[in-house]
Amino acid sequence: MKQKAIFILKSRRPKDPQVKAFGDAIDVVEELIGKFVRSVYTRSSVAVHVADSKEEAKKVRDYVALVLGELLEVKE
């Protein structure tokens, strides 16, 4: 995704500092979203392999719905 975004930006002939700032912003977003998705995956994995409560399953479902909603830009 970062490579695509920078390619599109460069086609608009920005100044080098603009490209660097844009790339840095993408890095931050990817890192934060990646950490969140990994934590939801870890929590889901543990809940699946260990008998857990129905409430925990609902919380995991809500987290997954939130992640997918944000990634796919789908709002309820």
C-alpha positions as CSV (number, residue, x, y, z in Angstrom):
1,M,0.0,0.0,0.0
2,K,2.8,2.4,0.8
3,Q,4.5,1.9,-2.5
4,K,1.3,2.5,-4.4
5,A,0.5,5.7,-2.5
6,I,4.0,7.1,-3.0
7,F,3.9,6.2,-6.7
8,I,0.7,8.1,-7.1
9,L,2.1,11.1,-5.1
10,K,5.2,11.1,-7.2
11,S,3.2,11.2,-10.4
12,R,1.9,14.6,-9.2
13,R,5.5,15.9,-9.0
14,P,5.7,17.0,-5.4
15,K,8.8,18.3,-3.7
16,D,11.1,15.7,-2.0
17,P,10.2,16.9,1.5
18,Q,6.5,16.3,0.8
19,V,7.2,12.7,-0.4
20,K,9.2,12.0,2.8
21,A,6.6,13.5,5.1
22,F,3.9,11.5,3.3
23,G,5.9,8.2,3.5
24,D,6.5,8.8,7.2
25,A,2.8,9.3,7.8
26,I,2.0,6.1,6.1
27,D,4.6,4.3,8.2
28,V,2.9,5.5,11.4
29,V,-0.6,4.5,10.3
30,E,0.6,1.0,9.1
31,E,2.4,0.4,12.4
32,L,-0.5,1.4,14.6
33,I,-3.1,-0.5,12.6
34,G,-0.8,-3.5,12.4
35,K,-0.3,-3.6,16.2
36,F,-4.1,-3.4,16.7
37,V,-4.9,-6.1,14.2
38,R,-2.1,-8.4,15.7
39,S,-3.5,-7.9,19.2
40,V,-7.0,-8.8,18.1
41,Y,-5.7,-11.8,16.3
42,T,-3.8,-13.0,19.4
43,R,-6.8,-12.5,21.6
44,S,-9.0,-14.4,19.1
45,S,-6.5,-17.2,18.8
46,V,-6.2,-17.7,22.6
47,A,-10.0,-17.6,22.9
48,V,-10.5,-20.2,20.3
49,H,-7.9,-22.6,21.8
50,V,-9.0,-22.2,25.4
51,A,-12.6,-22.7,26.5
52,D,-13.7,-19.1,27.3
53,S,-16.9,-17.3,28.0
54,K,-19.6,-16.2,25.6
55,E,-18.9,-12.6,26.5
56,E,-15.2,-12.9,25.5
57,A,-16.4,-14.3,22.1
58,K,-18.7,-11.4,21.6
59,K,-15.9,-8.9,22.5
60,V,-13.6,-10.5,20.0
61,R,-16.3,-10.5,17.3
62,D,-16.8,-6.7,18.0
63,Y,-13.1,-6.1,17.7
64,V,-12.9,-8.0,14.4
65,A,-15.9,-6.1,13.1
66,L,-14.3,-2.8,14.0
67,V,-11.0,-3.7,12.3
68,L,-12.8,-4.9,9.1
69,G,-15.1,-1.9,9.1
70,E,-12.1,0.4,9.2
71,L,-10.0,-1.5,6.7
72,L,-12.9,-1.8,4.2
73,E,-14.3,1.6,5.1
74,V,-17.7,0.0,5.9
75,K,-19.9,1.7,8.5
76,E,-23.0,0.2,10.1
